[in-house]
Amino acid sequence: MESVREEISKKIEKLDSVKDKEMLAKLTDQLRKLIAFESMFLNINLLVLFPQKDSEKKQLLNTLEDIEELKECFQNLGLSTVSTSNKK
């Protein structure tokens, strides 16, 4: 199964940078958002994987809630499906 990042990258490679400037800009913007989201998601996961003390269970639960919110944000960004329609 192809990841969203790979899908966007392949579509960018196929575009003609002169003819498809608008689509290239849109896909590049989506790729940047996706990379930023992935980075933030991975950093939060580190907090879950390496809790400092047993007494920090509340922080762990808050972090897990943050991860769930990030999943919703990802869905709201619309990056899980890439639109390739080019309206003029």
PDB file as gemmi writes it, atoms N, CA and C in Angstrom:
CRYST1    1.000    1.000    1.000  90.00  90.00  90.00 P 1                      
ATOM      1  N   MET A   1       0.843  -1.185   0.000  1.00  0.00           N  
ATOM      2  CA  MET A   1       0.000   0.000   0.000  1.00  0.00           C  
ATOM      3  C   MET A   1       0.884   1.243   0.000  1.00  0.00           C  
ATOM      4  N   GLU A   2       0.556   2.146  -0.840  1.00  0.00           N  
ATOM      5  CA  GLU A   2       1.342   3.356  -1.017  1.00  0.00           C  
ATOM      6  C   GLU A   2       0.942   4.400   0.024  1.00  0.00           C  
ATOM      7  N   SER A   3       1.936   5.044   0.617  1.00  0.00           N  
ATOM      8  CA  SER A   3       1.628   6.069   1.607  1.00  0.00           C  
ATOM      9  C   SER A   3       1.181   7.353   0.909  1.00  0.00           C  
ATOM     10  N   VAL A   4       0.548   8.215   1.667  1.00  0.00           N  
ATOM     11  CA  VAL A   4       0.068   9.484   1.123  1.00  0.00           C  
ATOM     12  C   VAL A   4       1.251  10.313   0.646  1.00  0.00           C  
ATOM     13  N   ARG A   5       2.334  10.274   1.397  1.00  0.00           N  
ATOM     14  CA  ARG A   5       3.526  11.042   1.026  1.00  0.00           C  
ATOM     15  C   ARG A   5       4.071  10.567  -0.317  1.00  0.00           C  
ATOM     16  N   GLU A   6       4.150   9.264  -0.502  1.00  0.00           N  
ATOM     17  CA  GLU A   6       4.643   8.708  -1.770  1.00  0.00           C  
ATOM     18  C   GLU A   6       3.709   9.060  -2.918  1.00  0.00           C  
ATOM     19  N   GLU A   7       2.416   9.008  -2.652  1.00  0.00           N  
ATOM     20  CA  GLU A   7       1.422   9.334  -3.678  1.00  0.00           C  
ATOM     21  C   GLU A   7       1.578  10.780  -4.143  1.00  0.00           C  
ATOM     22  N   ILE A   8       1.712  11.696  -3.194  1.00  0.00           N  
ATOM     23  CA  ILE A   8       1.872  13.111  -3.537  1.00  0.00           C  
ATOM     24  C   ILE A   8       3.184  13.326  -4.278  1.00  0.00           C  
ATOM     25  N   SER A   9       4.260  12.702  -3.811  1.00  0.00           N  
ATOM     26  CA  SER A   9       5.568  12.866  -4.458  1.00  0.00           C  
ATOM     27  C   SER A   9       5.541  12.375  -5.896  1.00  0.00           C  
ATOM     28  N   LYS A  10       4.897  11.250  -6.139  1.00  0.00           N  
ATOM     29  CA  LYS A  10       4.810  10.723  -7.509  1.00  0.00           C  
ATOM     30  C   LYS A  10       4.022  11.659  -8.406  1.00  0.00           C  
ATOM     31  N   LYS A  11       2.941  12.230  -7.876  1.00  0.00           N  
ATOM     32  CA  LYS A  11       2.145  13.153  -8.680  1.00  0.00           C  
ATOM     33  C   LYS A  11       2.928  14.422  -8.995  1.00  0.00           C  
ATOM     34  N   ILE A  12       3.749  14.869  -8.052  1.00  0.00           N  
ATOM     35  CA  ILE A  12       4.585  16.045  -8.290  1.00  0.00           C  
ATOM     36  C   ILE A  12       5.597  15.745  -9.390  1.00  0.00           C  
ATOM     37  N   GLU A  13       6.203  14.566  -9.359  1.00  0.00           N  
ATOM     38  CA  GLU A  13       7.194  14.190 -10.362  1.00  0.00           C  
ATOM     39  C   GLU A  13       6.598  14.134 -11.766  1.00  0.00           C  
ATOM     40  N   LYS A  14       5.327  13.740 -11.877  1.00  0.00           N  
ATOM     41  CA  LYS A  14       4.679  13.590 -13.176  1.00  0.00           C  
ATOM     42  C   LYS A  14       4.245  14.922 -13.784  1.00  0.00           C  
ATOM     43  N   LEU A  15       4.132  15.957 -12.968  1.00  0.00           N  
ATOM     44  CA  LEU A  15       3.637  17.240 -13.463  1.00  0.00           C  
ATOM     45  C   LEU A  15       4.681  17.979 -14.282  1.00  0.00           C  
ATOM     46  N   ASP A  16       4.202  18.701 -15.253  1.00  0.00           N  
ATOM     47  CA  ASP A  16       5.046  19.609 -16.031  1.00  0.00           C  
ATOM     48  C   ASP A  16       5.064  20.938 -15.276  1.00  0.00           C  
ATOM     49  N   SER A  17       6.222  21.350 -14.801  1.00  0.00           N  
ATOM     50  CA  SER A  17       6.303  22.535 -13.942  1.00  0.00           C  
ATOM     51  C   SER A  17       5.875  23.821 -14.651  1.00  0.00           C  
ATOM     52  N   VAL A  18       5.922  23.842 -15.967  1.00  0.00           N  
ATOM     53  CA  VAL A  18       5.512  25.033 -16.709  1.00  0.00           C  
ATOM     54  C   VAL A  18       3.993  25.048 -16.904  1.00  0.00           C  
ATOM     55  N   LYS A  19       3.423  23.915 -17.293  1.00  0.00           N  
ATOM     56  CA  LYS A  19       1.994  23.854 -17.599  1.00  0.00           C  
ATOM     57  C   LYS A  19       1.124  23.756 -16.350  1.00  0.00           C  
ATOM     58  N   ASP A  20       1.595  23.088 -15.343  1.00  0.00           N  
ATOM     59  CA  ASP A  20       0.773  22.785 -14.172  1.00  0.00           C  
ATOM     60  C   ASP A  20       1.257  23.512 -12.918  1.00  0.00           C  
ATOM     61  N   LYS A  21       1.519  24.791 -13.037  1.00  0.00           N  
ATOM     62  CA  LYS A  21       2.040  25.552 -11.892  1.00  0.00           C  
ATOM     63  C   LYS A  21       1.087  25.543 -10.703  1.00  0.00           C  
ATOM     64  N   GLU A  22      -0.199  25.703 -10.981  1.00  0.00           N  
ATOM     65  CA  GLU A  22      -1.175  25.765  -9.888  1.00  0.00           C  
ATOM     66  C   GLU A  22      -1.259  24.425  -9.155  1.00  0.00           C  
ATOM     67  N   MET A  23      -1.316  23.328  -9.907  1.00  0.00           N  
ATOM     68  CA  MET A  23      -1.393  22.001  -9.289  1.00  0.00           C  
ATOM     69  C   MET A  23      -0.085  21.683  -8.567  1.00  0.00           C  
ATOM     70  N   LEU A  24       1.040  22.076  -9.146  1.00  0.00           N  
ATOM     71  CA  LEU A  24       2.341  21.852  -8.508  1.00  0.00           C  
ATOM     72  C   LEU A  24       2.408  22.577  -7.169  1.00  0.00           C  
ATOM     73  N   ALA A  25       1.928  23.806  -7.139  1.00  0.00           N  
ATOM     74  CA  ALA A  25       1.920  24.575  -5.890  1.00  0.00           C  
ATOM     75  C   ALA A  25       1.008  23.918  -4.861  1.00  0.00           C  
ATOM     76  N   LYS A  26      -0.148  23.443  -5.312  1.00  0.00           N  
ATOM     77  CA  LYS A  26      -1.105  22.806  -4.402  1.00  0.00           C  
ATOM     78  C   LYS A  26      -0.529  21.516  -3.820  1.00  0.00           C  
ATOM     79  N   LEU A  27       0.055  20.683  -4.667  1.00  0.00           N  
ATOM     80  CA  LEU A  27       0.626  19.424  -4.191  1.00  0.00           C  
ATOM     81  C   LEU A  27       1.839  19.656  -3.294  1.00  0.00           C  
ATOM     82  N   THR A  28       2.648  20.638  -3.638  1.00  0.00           N  
ATOM     83  CA  THR A  28       3.817  20.965  -2.805  1.00  0.00           C  
ATOM     84  C   THR A  28       3.362  21.443  -1.432  1.00  0.00           C  
ATOM     85  N   ASP A  29       2.308  22.252  -1.404  1.00  0.00           N  
ATOM     86  CA  ASP A  29       1.754  22.717  -0.128  1.00  0.00           C  
ATOM     87  C   ASP A  29       1.223  21.544   0.684  1.00  0.00           C  
ATOM     88  N   GLN A  30       0.514  20.616   0.041  1.00  0.00           N  
ATOM     89  CA  GLN A  30       0.008  19.439   0.745  1.00  0.00           C  
ATOM     90  C   GLN A  30       1.148  18.598   1.300  1.00  0.00           C  
ATOM     91  N   LEU A  31       2.210  18.457   0.523  1.00  0.00           N  
ATOM     92  CA  LEU A  31       3.360  17.667   0.973  1.00  0.00           C  
ATOM     93  C   LEU A  31       4.017  18.317   2.186  1.00  0.00           C  
ATOM     94  N   ARG A  32       4.145  19.625   2.170  1.00  0.00           N  
ATOM     95  CA  ARG A  32       4.728  20.335   3.319  1.00  0.00           C  
ATOM     96  C   ARG A  32       3.868  20.165   4.568  1.00  0.00           C  
ATOM     97  N   LYS A  33       2.550  20.281   4.412  1.00  0.00           N  
ATOM     98  CA  LYS A  33       1.655  20.088   5.558  1.00  0.00           C  
ATOM     99  C   LYS A  33       1.769  18.671   6.108  1.00  0.00           C  
ATOM    100  N   LEU A  34       1.857  17.716   5.205  1.00  0.00           N  
ATOM    101  CA  LEU A  34       1.957  16.322   5.617  1.00  0.00           C  
ATOM    102  C   LEU A  34       3.255  16.067   6.378  1.00  0.00           C  
ATOM    103  N   ILE A  35       4.352  16.598   5.897  1.00  0.00           N  
ATOM    104  CA  ILE A  35       5.641  16.417   6.564  1.00  0.00           C  
ATOM    105  C   ILE A  35       5.622  17.070   7.948  1.00  0.00           C  
ATOM    106  N   ALA A  36       5.034  18.264   8.043  1.00  0.00           N  
ATOM    107  CA  ALA A  36       4.934  18.945   9.342  1.00  0.00           C  
ATOM    108  C   ALA A  36       4.066  18.149  10.300  1.00  0.00           C  
ATOM    109  N   PHE A  37       2.967  17.620   9.791  1.00  0.00           N  
ATOM    110  CA  PHE A  37       2.075  16.816  10.627  1.00  0.00           C  
ATOM    111  C   PHE A  37       2.780  15.556  11.102  1.00  0.00           C  
ATOM    112  N   GLU A  38       3.470  14.863  10.194  1.00  0.00           N  
ATOM    113  CA  GLU A  38       4.184  13.639  10.569  1.00  0.00           C  
ATOM    114  C   GLU A  38       5.230  13.923  11.639  1.00  0.00           C  
ATOM    115  N   SER A  39       5.949  15.011  11.483  1.00  0.00           N  
ATOM    116  CA  SER A  39       6.983  15.374  12.451  1.00  0.00           C  
ATOM    117  C   SER A  39       6.380  15.638  13.827  1.00  0.00           C  
ATOM    118  N   MET A  40       5.298  16.397  13.865  1.00  0.00           N  
ATOM    119  CA  MET A  40       4.636  16.688  15.126  1.00  0.00           C  
ATOM    120  C   MET A  40       4.096  15.404  15.757  1.00  0.00           C  
ATOM    121  N   PHE A  41       3.496  14.550  14.944  1.00  0.00           N  
ATOM    122  CA  PHE A  41       2.933  13.298  15.427  1.00  0.00           C  
ATOM    123  C   PHE A  41       4.017  12.403  16.016  1.00  0.00           C  
ATOM    124  N   LEU A  42       5.141  12.305  15.339  1.00  0.00           N  
ATOM    125  CA  LEU A  42       6.230  11.465  15.839  1.00  0.00           C  
ATOM    126  C   LEU A  42       6.825  12.015  17.133  1.00  0.00           C  
ATOM    127  N   ASN A  43       6.940  13.322  17.238  1.00  0.00           N  
ATOM    128  CA  ASN A  43       7.464  13.920  18.463  1.00  0.00           C  
ATOM    129  C   ASN A  43       6.539  13.674  19.650  1.00  0.00           C  
ATOM    130  N   ILE A  44       5.243  13.755  19.422  1.00  0.00           N  
ATOM    131  CA  ILE A  44       4.307  13.470  20.514  1.00  0.00           C  
ATOM    132  C   ILE A  44       4.371  12.000  20.901  1.00  0.00           C  
ATOM    133  N   ASN A  45       4.551  11.128  19.919  1.00  0.00           N  
ATOM    134  CA  ASN A  45       4.676   9.703  20.226  1.00  0.00           C  
ATOM    135  C   ASN A  45       5.882   9.418  21.109  1.00  0.00           C  
ATOM    136  N   LEU A  46       6.939  10.182  20.963  1.00  0.00           N  
ATOM    137  CA  LEU A  46       8.106  10.005  21.832  1.00  0.00           C  
ATOM    138  C   LEU A  46       7.753  10.252  23.295  1.00  0.00           C  
ATOM    139  N   LEU A  47       6.859  11.205  23.522  1.00  0.00           N  
ATOM    140  CA  LEU A  47       6.428  11.471  24.900  1.00  0.00           C  
ATOM    141  C   LEU A  47       5.712  10.267  25.494  1.00  0.00           C  
ATOM    142  N   VAL A  48       4.986   9.557  24.660  1.00  0.00           N  
ATOM    143  CA  VAL A  48       4.256   8.383  25.129  1.00  0.00           C  
ATOM    144  C   VAL A  48       5.215   7.225  25.375  1.00  0.00           C  
ATOM    145  N   LEU A  49       6.157   7.064  24.503  1.00  0.00           N  
ATOM    146  CA  LEU A  49       7.064   5.921  24.594  1.00  0.00           C  
ATOM    147  C   LEU A  49       8.079   6.037  25.723  1.00  0.00           C  
ATOM    148  N   PHE A  50       8.426   7.258  26.097  1.00  0.00           N  
ATOM    149  CA  PHE A  50       9.452   7.451  27.106  1.00  0.00           C  
ATOM    150  C   PHE A  50       8.967   8.326  28.257  1.00  0.00           C  
ATOM    151  N   PRO A  51       7.977   7.847  29.008  1.00  0.00           N  
ATOM    152  CA  PRO A  51       7.528   8.630  30.166  1.00  0.00           C  
ATOM    153  C   PRO A  51       8.651   8.712  31.206  1.00  0.00           C  
ATOM    154  N   GLN A  52       8.740   9.837  31.889  1.00  0.00           N  
ATOM    155  CA  GLN A  52       9.832  10.063  32.829  1.00  0.00           C  
ATOM    156  C   GLN A  52       9.642   9.301  34.135  1.00  0.00           C  
ATOM    157  N   LYS A  53       8.442   9.318  34.682  1.00  0.00           N  
ATOM    158  CA  LYS A  53       8.191   8.677  35.974  1.00  0.00           C  
ATOM    159  C   LYS A  53       6.822   8.015  35.949  1.00  0.00           C  
ATOM    160  N   ASP A  54       6.621   7.098  36.852  1.00  0.00           N  
ATOM    161  CA  ASP A  54       5.318   6.464  36.966  1.00  0.00           C  
ATOM    162  C   ASP A  54       4.247   7.449  37.408  1.00  0.00           C  
ATOM    163  N   SER A  55       4.657   8.488  38.135  1.00  0.00           N  
ATOM    164  CA  SER A  55       3.701   9.465  38.639  1.00  0.00           C  
ATOM    165  C   SER A  55       3.169  10.383  37.536  1.00  0.00           C  
ATOM    166  N   GLU A  56       3.711  10.276  36.338  1.00  0.00           N  
ATOM    167  CA  GLU A  56       3.293  11.141  35.243  1.00  0.00           C  
ATOM    168  C   GLU A  56       2.224  10.493  34.363  1.00  0.00           C  
ATOM    169  N   LYS A  57       1.396   9.668  34.963  1.00  0.00           N  
ATOM    170  CA  LYS A  57       0.342   8.995  34.203  1.00  0.00           C  
ATOM    171  C   LYS A  57      -0.657   9.992  33.633  1.00  0.00           C  
ATOM    172  N   LYS A  58      -0.903  11.077  34.374  1.00  0.00           N  
ATOM    173  CA  LYS A  58      -1.825  12.092  33.883  1.00  0.00           C  
ATOM    174  C   LYS A  58      -1.279  12.722  32.602  1.00  0.00           C  
ATOM    175  N   GLN A  59       0.014  12.995  32.593  1.00  0.00           N  
ATOM    176  CA  GLN A  59       0.634  13.555  31.394  1.00  0.00           C  
ATOM    177  C   GLN A  59       0.550  12.561  30.233  1.00  0.00           C  
ATOM    178  N   LEU A  60       0.725  11.299  30.530  1.00  0.00           N  
ATOM    179  CA  LEU A  60       0.631  10.263  29.512  1.00  0.00           C  
ATOM    180  C   LEU A  60      -0.779  10.218  28.916  1.00  0.00           C  
ATOM    181  N   LEU A  61      -1.786  10.287  29.771  1.00  0.00           N  
ATOM    182  CA  LEU A  61      -3.167  10.283  29.288  1.00  0.00           C  
ATOM    183  C   LEU A  61      -3.469  11.519  28.449  1.00  0.00           C  
ATOM    184  N   ASN A  62      -2.948  12.673  28.865  1.00  0.00           N  
ATOM    185  CA  ASN A  62      -3.125  13.901  28.082  1.00  0.00           C  
ATOM    186  C   ASN A  62      -2.463  13.775  26.717  1.00  0.00           C  
ATOM    187  N   THR A  63      -1.293  13.162  26.694  1.00  0.00           N  
ATOM    188  CA  THR A  63      -0.590  12.975  25.433  1.00  0.00           C  
ATOM    189  C   THR A  63      -1.357  12.044  24.506  1.00  0.00           C  
ATOM    190  N   LEU A  64      -1.919  10.994  25.056  1.00  0.00           N  
ATOM    191  CA  LEU A  64      -2.734  10.089  24.245  1.00  0.00           C  
ATOM    192  C   LEU A  64      -3.957  10.807  23.673  1.00  0.00           C  
ATOM    193  N   GLU A  65      -4.551  11.687  24.457  1.00  0.00           N  
ATOM    194  CA  GLU A  65      -5.673  12.488  23.968  1.00  0.00           C  
ATOM    195  C   GLU A  65      -5.210  13.416  22.842  1.00  0.00           C  
ATOM    196  N   ASP A  66      -4.012  13.990  22.998  1.00  0.00           N  
ATOM    197  CA  ASP A  66      -3.456  14.853  21.952  1.00  0.00           C  
ATOM    198  C   ASP A  66      -3.252  14.081  20.654  1.00  0.00           C  
ATOM    199  N   ILE A  67      -2.821  12.837  20.769  1.00  0.00           N  
ATOM    200  CA  ILE A  67      -2.615  12.011  19.579  1.00  0.00           C  
ATOM    201  C   ILE A  67      -3.944  11.777  18.868  1.00  0.00           C  
ATOM    202  N   GLU A  68      -4.989  11.522  19.635  1.00  0.00           N  
ATOM    203  CA  GLU A  68      -6.309  11.329  19.034  1.00  0.00           C  
ATOM    204  C   GLU A  68      -6.768  12.603  18.319  1.00  0.00           C  
ATOM    205  N   GLU A  69      -6.502  13.761  18.931  1.00  0.00           N  
ATOM    206  CA  GLU A  69      -6.854  15.033  18.302  1.00  0.00           C  
ATOM    207  C   GLU A  69      -6.063  15.238  17.018  1.00  0.00           C  
ATOM    208  N   LEU A  70      -4.793  14.823  17.023  1.00  0.00           N  
ATOM    209  CA  LEU A  70      -3.977  14.948  15.816  1.00  0.00           C  
ATOM    210  C   LEU A  70      -4.518  14.083  14.687  1.00  0.00           C  
ATOM    211  N   LYS A  71      -5.024  12.921  15.026  1.00  0.00           N  
ATOM    212  CA  LYS A  71      -5.625  12.064  14.008  1.00  0.00           C  
ATOM    213  C   LYS A  71      -6.809  12.773  13.357  1.00  0.00           C  
ATOM    214  N   GLU A  72      -7.621  13.436  14.176  1.00  0.00           N  
ATOM    215  CA  GLU A  72      -8.761  14.180  13.645  1.00  0.00           C  
ATOM    216  C   GLU A  72      -8.296  15.350  12.782  1.00  0.00           C  
ATOM    217  N   CYS A  73      -7.249  16.035  13.224  1.00  0.00           N  
ATOM    218  CA  CYS A  73      -6.700  17.153  12.446  1.00  0.00           C  
ATOM    219  C   CYS A  73      -6.221  16.673  11.084  1.00  0.00           C  
ATOM    220  N   PHE A  74      -5.563  15.518  11.066  1.00  0.00           N  
ATOM    221  CA  PHE A  74      -5.075  14.965   9.812  1.00  0.00           C  
ATOM    222  C   PHE A  74      -6.240  14.714   8.858  1.00  0.00           C  
ATOM    223  N   GLN A  75      -7.310  14.158   9.369  1.00  0.00           N  
ATOM    224  CA  GLN A  75      -8.484  13.909   8.527  1.00  0.00           C  
ATOM    225  C   GLN A  75      -9.077  15.223   8.028  1.00  0.00           C  
ATOM    226  N   ASN A  76      -9.075  16.245   8.867  1.00  0.00           N  
ATOM    227  CA  ASN A  76      -9.634  17.544   8.482  1.00  0.00           C  
ATOM    228  C   ASN A  76      -8.756  18.276   7.463  1.00  0.00           C  
ATOM    229  N   LEU A  77      -7.465  17.991   7.441  1.00  0.00           N  
ATOM    230  CA  LEU A  77      -6.585  18.619   6.455  1.00  0.00           C  
ATOM    231  C   LEU A  77      -6.877  18.128   5.044  1.00  0.00           C  
ATOM    232  N   GLY A  78      -7.482  16.965   4.945  1.00  0.00           N  
ATOM    233  CA  GLY A  78      -7.807  16.424   3.634  1.00  0.00           C  
ATOM    234  C   GLY A  78      -6.602  15.878   2.901  1.00  0.00           C  
ATOM    235  N   LEU A  79      -5.573  15.520   3.630  1.00  0.00           N  
ATOM    236  CA  LEU A  79      -4.348  15.007   2.995  1.00  0.00           C  
ATOM    237  C   LEU A  79      -4.410  13.512   2.746  1.00  0.00           C  
ATOM    238  N   SER A  80      -5.401  12.842   3.287  1.00  0.00           N  
ATOM    239  CA  SER A  80      -5.480  11.403   3.094  1.00  0.00           C  
ATOM    240  C   SER A  80      -5.902  11.052   1.675  1.00  0.00           C  
ATOM    241  N   THR A  81      -6.552  11.971   0.992  1.00  0.00           N  
ATOM    242  CA  THR A  81      -6.865  11.792  -0.424  1.00  0.00           C  
ATOM    243  C   THR A  81      -6.395  13.022  -1.169  1.00  0.00           C  
ATOM    244  N   VAL A  82      -5.734  12.791  -2.275  1.00  0.00           N  
ATOM    245  CA  VAL A  82      -5.156  13.897  -3.040  1.00  0.00           C  
ATOM    246  C   VAL A  82      -6.049  14.188  -4.241  1.00  0.00           C  
ATOM    247  N   SER A  83      -6.505  15.407  -4.338  1.00  0.00           N  
ATOM    248  CA  SER A  83      -7.326  15.810  -5.468  1.00  0.00           C  
ATOM    249  C   SER A  83      -6.436  16.174  -6.644  1.00  0.00           C  
ATOM    250  N   THR A  84      -6.745  15.633  -7.805  1.00  0.00           N  
ATOM    251  CA  THR A  84      -5.935  15.931  -8.984  1.00  0.00           C  
ATOM    252  C   THR A  84      -6.728  16.660 -10.043  1.00  0.00           C  
ATOM    253  N   SER A  85      -7.949  17.069  -9.718  1.00  0.00           N  
ATOM    254  CA  SER A  85      -8.733  17.811 -10.696  1.00  0.00           C  
ATOM    255  C   SER A  85      -8.143  19.198 -10.843  1.00  0.00           C  
ATOM    256  N   ASN A  86      -8.062  19.663 -12.060  1.00  0.00           N  
ATOM    257  CA  ASN A  86      -7.466  20.965 -12.347  1.00  0.00           C  
ATOM    258  C   ASN A  86      -8.540  21.862 -12.943  1.00  0.00           C  
ATOM    259  N   LYS A  87      -9.226  22.629 -12.093  1.00  0.00           N  
ATOM    260  CA  LYS A  87     -10.295  23.510 -12.545  1.00  0.00           C  
ATOM    261  C   LYS A  87      -9.700  24.803 -13.084  1.00  0.00           C  
ATOM    262  N   LYS A  88     -10.218  25.248 -14.190  1.00  0.00           N  
ATOM    263  CA  LYS A  88      -9.746  26.497 -14.788  1.00  0.00           C  
ATOM    264  C   LYS A  88     -10.888  27.468 -14.900  1.00  0.00           C  
TER     265      LYS A  88                                                      
END                                                                             
